[in-house]
Amino acid sequence: MFFVVIPIVFIISLYMKIKTSKWLINILFFTHLTIIISWFGLFFIFFNFWPKIFLFYVRFTLIIIFLQFSWAFMVFKKIDMICPLTTWVQHLRWYKIIDEKNYKHSFVAEILQKLKINISSKAANTTQKFILIGMTGMIIFLYTWLDI
């Protein structure tokens, strides 16, 4: 239900230019935060507790990566990773979709800045890409040498 309602509300907000309240932006912000925390939290679940955790993690990651690349290509005509939730939050903050603040903004950098840790969006996005490359290497290693 959640995955049906959110895109519909997003499409409506894109076309209606509604002045949104802060609570909708906060809901999206914490939805984003929940996805990121669960993505990192999966690292701490042991194989003994959930034997198929690795396969779930790989699928979860690939779905997120596919969505971000698809979104960037369809909306911004770029080959990059741009999160739809970040675009939506920035749109609700009254930035235009094609504005640089939509596709160069980093949610992780925003969270860290709220925690008084200064990091640029570019550094956060670069780190994200290095994590992606590292995870790809880890997946190849685990599949080929450890027979998972």
Contacts in CASP RR format, 6 or more apart in sequence:
PFRMAT RR
TARGET T0000
AUTHOR 0000-0000-0000
METHOD contacts of the structure
MODEL  1
MFFVVIPIVFIISLYMKIKTSKWLINILFFTHLTIIISWFGLFFIFFNFW
PKIFLFYVRFTLIIIFLQFSWAFMVFKKIDMICPLTTWVQHLRWYKIIDE
KNYKHSFVAEILQKLKINISSKAANTTQKFILIGMTGMIIFLYTWLDI
6 31 0 8 1.000
10 84 0 8 1.000
10 88 0 8 1.000
12 18 0 8 1.000
13 20 0 8 1.000
13 88 0 8 1.000
13 91 0 8 1.000
13 92 0 8 1.000
14 91 0 8 1.000
14 97 0 8 1.000
20 92 0 8 1.000
24 92 0 8 1.000
25 89 0 8 1.000
25 92 0 8 1.000
25 93 0 8 1.000
28 85 0 8 1.000
28 88 0 8 1.000
28 89 0 8 1.000
28 92 0 8 1.000
29 89 0 8 1.000
31 85 0 8 1.000
32 83 0 8 1.000
32 85 0 8 1.000
32 86 0 8 1.000
32 89 0 8 1.000
32 107 0 8 1.000
33 111 0 8 1.000
35 64 0 8 1.000
35 85 0 8 1.000
36 107 0 8 1.000
36 108 0 8 1.000
36 111 0 8 1.000
39 60 0 8 1.000
39 61 0 8 1.000
39 64 0 8 1.000
42 53 0 8 1.000
42 56 0 8 1.000
42 57 0 8 1.000
42 60 0 8 1.000
45 53 0 8 1.000
46 53 0 8 1.000
47 53 0 8 1.000
47 54 0 8 1.000
50 56 0 8 1.000
54 142 0 8 1.000
54 148 0 8 1.000
58 139 0 8 1.000
61 135 0 8 1.000
65 81 0 8 1.000
65 132 0 8 1.000
67 83 0 8 1.000
67 84 0 8 1.000
68 81 0 8 1.000
68 82 0 8 1.000
68 83 0 8 1.000
68 84 0 8 1.000
69 79 0 8 1.000
69 80 0 8 1.000
69 81 0 8 1.000
71 82 0 8 1.000
71 83 0 8 1.000
71 84 0 8 1.000
71 87 0 8 1.000
72 78 0 8 1.000
72 79 0 8 1.000
72 80 0 8 1.000
72 81 0 8 1.000
72 82 0 8 1.000
72 103 0 8 1.000
73 79 0 8 1.000
75 82 0 8 1.000
75 87 0 8 1.000
75 97 0 8 1.000
76 82 0 8 1.000
76 98 0 8 1.000
76 102 0 8 1.000
76 103 0 8 1.000
78 103 0 8 1.000
80 103 0 8 1.000
81 125 0 8 1.000
81 128 0 8 1.000
81 129 0 8 1.000
81 132 0 8 1.000
82 102 0 8 1.000
82 103 0 8 1.000
83 107 0 8 1.000
85 107 0 8 1.000
86 102 0 8 1.000
86 105 0 8 1.000
86 106 0 8 1.000
86 107 0 8 1.000
87 97 0 8 1.000
87 102 0 8 1.000
87 103 0 8 1.000
89 107 0 8 1.000
90 99 0 8 1.000
90 101 0 8 1.000
90 102 0 8 1.000
90 105 0 8 1.000
91 97 0 8 1.000
91 102 0 8 1.000
95 101 0 8 1.000
95 102 0 8 1.000
96 102 0 8 1.000
104 121 0 8 1.000
104 122 0 8 1.000
104 125 0 8 1.000
105 121 0 8 1.000
106 121 0 8 1.000
106 122 0 8 1.000
106 124 0 8 1.000
106 125 0 8 1.000
106 128 0 8 1.000
108 119 0 8 1.000
108 124 0 8 1.000
108 127 0 8 1.000
108 128 0 8 1.000
109 119 0 8 1.000
109 120 0 8 1.000
109 121 0 8 1.000
109 123 0 8 1.000
109 124 0 8 1.000
112 118 0 8 1.000
112 119 0 8 1.000
112 124 0 8 1.000
113 119 0 8 1.000
142 148 0 8 1.000
END
